[in-house]
């Protein structure tokens, strides 16, 4: 999938960094291939990627006192 129309935007694959076309013709966008897409899916499934939880505990108030 490295050949594309010059007007098609090129983006770096999040997995391998290779440039790939960002268009409807690239079924794996933003990835360059099915392999890179599946590697990324595997990282999420194995919980290698995590979204930080910055929320406060429901048992504490903003002033530091405990909620009852």
N, C-alpha and C positions, 0 to 999 in steps of 0.2 A: 504494500500500500504506500510506497514511497513516491510513486509517480502521480502527479495531479495537475490540474489546471493551475496556471500561475496566479489566477485571481482567487483561488481557494486559500483561505487562511491556513497556516501551518502552526501546529501547537506541539509542545514537547509531551511525549508520552509520560504520564505520571509514574510509570513503573520503570522503564528503561532509559528514558530521556531522548529517544529517537524522535525526529520530527515526523509528524503524520498529518494528513489533511483533516481539517475539521469541517466535514460536509456530510450530507445525508448518504453519500456513496460509501463512506467509511462506517460500516455497521458497528465498529468497536469504539467509536470516538468517545471520549478523548484519548483512548488507548490506540496503539499502533496495530495491535493484533489480538486475536482471541486469547493467545497465551498470556499476554500482559494483563488482559482483563480478568482472566481466571486467577492469576497470581494475586491481583489486588483483592478479588473476592475472597480468596483463601486467607489473606491477611486479616480482613474484617471478621471472617468466620472463626478464626483462631484467637480473636480478641487481641491481635498485635496492635491494632489501631484502637485508640480509646479517646473518647470525648470527655474532657475534664468536667467534673461536677463542682461548680463553685457555689451551689445553693447552700443556704444555712439549714441546720438541723431544725426540724419542726418543734423540738423541745426547748429551744432557746429563743429569747426575745432579743430585739436590737440592743437593749440596754444591758444585756448580760444576765438578766434575771431569768429564772426558769418559768416556763408557762405551766399553768395548772389546768 
